[in-house]
Amino acid sequence: MREPEKYCGVIPAFYACYDDAGEVSPERVRALAEHLIRKGVKGVYVGGSSGECIYQSVDDRKRTLENVMAVAKGRITVIAHVACNNTRDSVELARHAESLGVDAIAAIPPIYFHLPEYAIADYWNAMSNAAPNTDFVIYNIPQLAGVALTMSLFEEMRKNPRVAAVKNSSMPVQDIQMFKAAGGEGFVVFNGPDEQFVGGRTMGADGGIGGTYAVMPELFLKADALLRTGEVEKACAVQYDIDAIIYAMCACRGNLYAVMKEILRLREGLILGGVRAPLPGLGPEDMPQVEKCAAMIDAAIERAVAL
């Protein structure tokens, strides 16, 4: 880890941006990247769950990252999630990401087949070896990947000097403390679950990477600022608003990412397209709830400003 401070703060997970035909739109990718930079976020996490990576081709993911980097130009930290469900494609994306100058690459473990820990380590290290000048972030999300980052696997991965951080999306907040203590000085742990941003930070997380940050960055930035000044009670008040908004967005029939893209269209004029099948898109019945969520964000921002 050369510059741990560049990972400390609010890092939105970047949304997939499609044109009207459902293909990756370079123009819409650039518009979202510029929007988030203007909001003042620390960085972006490209090509993860929020980027619909499971449903995108290698070329789709390359095109997205290329256009993010064309806008970023060193103004923000860029972490590229490069994991695919095979090592060959993952290595190709890792090599491509380093060629663009990203700050770090990241990867979930292989999904579906339950592999032994040594095979997971080999998979991650193959990506890291393909990007030898780039930090590596382990993405622990056991509830979706089907495998957890154990302490024995973590110990094995720390033999790789490029392993710089864990993005921890397991629900127990004590896992953050566990990884932070084992990682030692300079090792970064990101809070993953958006609903516990404040809790994760108070347990030792250096920053957060989350899928709902981009639809309401003002709230996460405010919570982060309050935590930095020790105003935990006020930060909790912002967190409670965030959680209420997340629960309301999840009440829609359409997929959460479709909901958030529509809220960005309503509130910010950003047109990012829909979601890629089999993720369900929005229907007319969703619109009243989407509009309610947009209004909730507006009201929460007003409350946060007054804190």
Residue, then its C-alpha position, 0 to 999 in steps of 0.5 A: m500500500r503506497e497511499p492508503e489515504k486515497y482510499c479513505g472516504v466515500i466511494p460510490a459503486f458505479y452504475a452500468c450506463y446503457d443507451d436506448a438499445g441496451e448497449v454500454s453508452p460511453e457518453r452516459v458513462r462519462a456523464l455519471a463520472e463527471h456528476l460524481i466528481r462534482k459531488g465531491v466523492k473520494g473515488v468510484y468503484v467500477g464494474g462491480s455489482s452495481g455495474e451489473c458485471i455478472y451480465q456484461s461481456v469483457d468488452d462491455r466492462k473494458r468500454t465502461l472503465e475506459n470512459v470512466m478513466a477518460v473523465a477521472k484523469g487523476r481527480i478521483t480514486v478509481i478501483a476497477h472490479v475485474a472478477c469474472n467467473n473464469t480466471r482467463d477473462s479476469v486476468e484480461l480485465a486486470r491487465h487492461a485496468e492496469s494499462l489504464g492507470v487505475d489505483a486498484i483492482a478488486a475481485i469477488p471469489p469465484i461463484y457457483f462452484h465451491l472451490p477450496e481456499y487454495a484455488i480461490a487464492d490462485y484465482w485472486n493472485a493470477m489477477s494480481n500478477a497480471a497487474p503487478n504495479t497495482d493495489f489489489v482489493i479483496y471483495n468479501i460478500p458471502q451472502l451473494a458469492g456463496v463463500a466467505l473470506t476466512m481468516s486462513l484465506f486472508e492470511e494466505m492472501r496477505k503474502n501477496p504484497r499488493v493486497a492492500a484492502v478488503k471491501n467487506s460486505s458481510m453483515p456482521v460489523q465485527d468482521i471489519q475490526m477483525f480484518k483491520a486488526a489482522g491487516g495491520e498498519g496501513f491496511v485499508v478496510f472498506n465498509g460494504p453494507d450501505e445500511q451500516f455505513v456509520g456502524g462500519r466506520t465506528m468499528g474501524a472502516d477507513g471508508g465505504i464503497g456502496g451501491t446506493y452512494a451514487v443516488m444520494p452522495e450528499l447524505f453519505l458525504k455528510a455522514d462521513a464529515l460528521l464522523r470525522t468531527g466526532e459527531v456520531e449522534k448526528a451521523c446516526a441521524v443521517q444514517y437513519d434517513i439513508d436506511a429509510i430511503i433504501y428500504a423505500m427503494c427496495a419496495c419497488r417491483g423493479n430492480l434496485y439499480a433501475v430504481m436508482k437510475e430513474i431517481l437520478r433522471l428525476r433529480e439530476g437530469l442524468i439518463l443512464g438507461g435501464v438494467r440488463a436482463p434478467l434484472p427486472g426493469l421498472g413498470p408504470e406501477d413503480m413510478p409513484q414509489v420512485e417519485k416518493c423516494a426522490a422526494m425522501i432524498d430531497a427532504a433528507i438532504e435538507r435535514a442533513v444540511a441543517l446538522 
